[in-house]
Amino acid sequence: MDNKKILITGAGGFIGGYLVAEALNRGYETWAAVRSTTSREFLQDERIHFIELDFTDQEKLTATLDEHVKAHGPWNHVVHNLGATKCTNYLDFERINHGYLRALVEALREVQAIPECLLLISSLSVMGSGDETGYTPFTLDDVPQPNTRYGVSKLKAEVYLQSQADVPHTILRLTGVYGPHERDYFLMMKSIKRGFDFSVGFRKQMLTFIYVKDVATAVMDALARGPLYKAYFISEDQGYTQQQFRQMVCQELGKKVVIPVTCPLWIVRVVCAVAELVGKVTLKASTLNGDKFKILKQRNWLCDTSEARDDFGFKARYSLQQGLHEAIDWYRQAGWL
């Protein structure tokens, strides 16, 4: 690689840290976009170049990018990983997930720094609930029908990017991402360690997962070999039930007895509504909210990754069992479990 440059937004987040690490491993001159308040706990490699970008101020964002391009030249690739998964005000989904992408594209265009590829990290949530009777996997031919505000905001970002003919791009729709440093799945593991595993609804549910290191590999492979102007699903090619997830976590924790607690959907709806109200009062985004209820309620998270495999060789290297083994080992060493 001839010292290609890459910019990664949302670099201080869970996935962002792994994207930065993989870009460095591939030999990129790697620029991590952060805010002044962003934790750099997992961005300690001395080879990382940092740039502070303010997506709330279009003029400031453009000026910062202009200054960078004049001093260092444009980036070959831009990975837009910045986004919000939970908000106290649902309008923030639109502002952050869609608005920040638009701001970035307009600023890059203004300073004549449109990259060879802008890769957008999107979500399987753009698809909506899908087939919850036959459990047919989502395919790229299916029309996205998001049923959450989060999913709508991610789809709007996709549609905006697809409408920009002068911006070469790739879109990766990720399923549930887990691994060291992640906190939502960690809470499930912590609950299992305490002897309880909570699931939602009595109908069969098929879950899909992707280990965070496989996400980083997929992103860099897509940039290196993938066709442009396409969207892909990124997931392990297997679905799991909540019981299978629980059994794997129990095995890794050496936990012999765990009580499975299945919560009726109506109870979960009430809990999510109350948690959302508390979050609005305290101005702290709650993990449980109306959007989260619809995600927990969804029965089918299967998706077809064959086009990613055919186009740039994607295949998850980590099975759920292998990924949980590595993640739980990290949580233990870090003192989380």
Secondary structure, DSSP 8 states (H G I E B T S, - for coil): ----EEEETTTTSHHHHHHHHHHHHTT-EEEEEE-TT---TT---TT-EEEE--TT-HHHHHHHHHHHHHHH---SEEEE----S--SSTHHHIIIIIIHHHHHHHHHHHTT---SEEEEEEEGGGG-S--SSS---B-TTS-----SHHHHHHHHHHHHHHT-TTS-EEEEEE-EEESTT--HHHHHHHHHHTTEEEEE-SS--BB-EEEHHHHHHHHHHHHHH--SSEEEEE--S--B-HHHHHHHHHHHHT----EEEEE-HHHHHHHHHHHHHHHHHHT---SSSHHHHHHHH--B--B--HHHHHHH----S--HHHHHHHHHHHHHHTT--
